[in-house]
Amino acid sequence: MAEADDPVPRNEFGGVLIDEEELKAAFDFFDVSKKGTLTPADLKTRLSVFYKNLPAREYKFLISEPEFSYKTLHKLLVNNELAGFDPVKEAFKVYDPHDTGFMDVEVLKTIFSNLGFGEVNEEDLNVLVDTADVDRDGKISLSDFRNMMKANKGREQLVSDMHAKVAGSVKQ
């Protein structure tokens, strides 16, 4: 069970609680060819945006099964015992490579560009920072990043609920 000061939802084993929708979204993000199985090449396509120097053997280690499906990933993660692991904090480290406690805007620009969003100009960057900067100090901290992740999940649920209501009223 999670302690009061632990920002990470925990499963019954003390590991990271796996949200089915988030896991499916993550799998779909990595399944670049949309074939229902992941390969080391799929991982490299996506992870190289964040980790430029990850050796090929690491991709092969992460995807060691020839038929690595959503079911494989789910089975691997659902009953994990990753106590003390904070996935949001680990993700934030990609954006804060110098361990300053704040997102490096140059890294943010590079990642957006590498993901195919094009060049991020100063105006775009200001909008990104302003949107994520909950405490309004002009920088994106881990706390801001965590709040942004929660807010996005809440918006996704709201949109999903609205779609369900609309679909339900159309059928009636």
C-alpha positions in Angstrom: 0.0 0.0 0.0 1.2 3.5 -0.8 2.3 5.8 2.0 0.7 9.2 2.2 3.7 11.0 0.8 4.2 8.5 -2.1 2.8 10.1 -5.3 2.8 6.7 -7.0 -0.3 4.6 -6.9 0.7 1.1 -5.7 -0.6 -2.4 -6.4 -1.2 -5.1 -3.8 2.5 -6.1 -4.0 3.8 -2.6 -3.3 4.8 -2.2 -6.9 3.5 0.4 -9.4 -0.2 0.1 -10.1 -0.7 -0.4 -13.8 -3.5 1.5 -15.4 -4.9 -0.6 -18.3 -5.6 2.4 -20.5 -2.2 3.9 -20.0 -0.5 0.5 -20.7 -2.5 0.1 -23.9 -1.6 3.7 -25.0 2.1 3.0 -24.3 2.0 -0.3 -26.2 0.3 1.5 -29.2 2.9 4.2 -29.1 5.7 1.6 -29.4 3.9 -0.5 -32.0 5.0 1.7 -34.9 4.0 -0.7 -37.6 0.6 -1.4 -35.9 1.0 -5.2 -36.2 0.2 -6.0 -32.6 3.7 -7.2 -31.6 6.8 -5.2 -30.6 10.3 -5.7 -32.0 13.6 -4.2 -30.9 13.4 -2.0 -34.0 10.0 -0.6 -32.8 11.5 0.3 -29.5 14.5 1.9 -31.1 12.3 4.0 -33.4 10.5 5.5 -30.3 13.1 5.4 -27.6 15.9 6.9 -29.7 14.0 10.2 -29.5 14.6 10.2 -25.8 17.8 8.1 -25.4 20.2 8.8 -28.3 23.0 6.5 -27.2 21.1 3.4 -26.0 23.0 0.4 -27.3 21.3 -2.1 -29.7 21.7 -4.9 -27.1 19.5 -3.0 -24.7 16.6 -2.9 -27.2 17.1 -6.7 -27.7 17.2 -7.2 -24.0 13.9 -5.3 -23.5 12.2 -7.2 -26.3 13.6 -10.7 -26.0 10.5 -12.6 -27.2 9.7 -12.9 -30.9 6.0 -12.4 -30.3 6.0 -9.6 -27.7 2.4 -8.6 -27.7 0.2 -6.4 -25.4 -0.6 -9.5 -23.5 3.1 -10.2 -22.9 3.6 -6.6 -21.7 0.6 -6.8 -19.4 1.7 -10.1 -17.9 5.2 -8.7 -17.3 4.0 -5.5 -15.6 0.6 -6.1 -13.9 1.9 -7.8 -10.8 5.2 -6.0 -10.5 6.9 -5.5 -7.2 8.7 -2.3 -8.2 8.5 -0.7 -4.7 10.2 2.7 -4.5 10.0 3.1 -8.3 8.4 6.4 -9.6 7.8 6.2 -13.3 6.9 9.9 -13.6 10.1 10.9 -11.9 12.1 8.6 -14.2 10.3 10.1 -17.3 11.1 13.6 -16.0 14.8 12.7 -15.9 14.8 12.6 -19.7 13.8 16.3 -19.8 16.2 17.2 -16.9 19.5 15.6 -18.0 21.6 17.9 -15.7 19.5 17.1 -12.6 18.6 20.8 -12.0 15.1 19.9 -10.8 13.6 21.7 -13.9 12.9 20.7 -17.5 15.6 21.8 -19.9 13.8 23.8 -22.6 16.4 22.9 -25.2 15.8 19.2 -24.5 12.1 19.8 -24.7 12.5 21.5 -28.1 14.7 18.7 -29.4 12.2 16.0 -28.3 9.3 17.7 -29.9 11.2 18.1 -33.1 12.4 14.5 -33.1 8.8 13.3 -32.5 7.8 15.0 -35.7 6.2 18.2 -34.4 8.6 20.4 -36.3 10.7 23.2 -35.0 9.6 24.7 -31.7 9.9 28.5 -31.8 10.1 30.8 -28.8 6.4 31.5 -28.9 5.5 27.8 -29.0 8.0 27.1 -26.2 6.4 29.8 -24.0 3.0 28.3 -24.5 4.3 24.8 -23.6 6.0 26.1 -20.4 3.1 28.3 -19.4 0.6 25.4 -19.9 2.7 23.0 -17.7 4.0 25.6 -15.1 1.4 25.0 -12.4 3.2 27.0 -9.7 3.9 29.9 -12.2 7.6 30.2 -11.5 8.5 30.2 -15.2 10.0 26.7 -15.1 8.6 23.1 -15.3 9.5 21.2 -12.2 8.8 17.5 -11.4 5.8 18.7 -9.4 4.5 20.6 -12.4 5.2 17.6 -14.7 3.4 15.3 -12.3 0.4 17.6 -12.2 0.3 17.9 -16.0 0.2 14.1 -16.3 -2.7 13.9 -13.8 -4.6 16.7 -15.6 -4.1 15.0 -19.0 -5.5 11.7 -17.6 -8.5 13.6 -16.2 -9.2 15.3 -19.5 -8.9 12.0 -21.3 -11.5 10.4 -18.9 -13.8 13.4 -19.3 -13.7 13.2 -23.1 -14.2 9.4 -22.9 -17.3 9.9 -20.6 -18.7 12.5 -22.9 -18.3 10.2 -25.9 -20.0 7.4 -24.1 -23.0 9.7 -23.1 -23.3 11.0 -26.7 -23.1 7.4 -28.1 -25.7 6.3 -25.5 -28.2 9.1 -26.4 -27.8 8.5 -30.1 -28.7 4.8 -29.7 -31.9 5.7 -27.8 
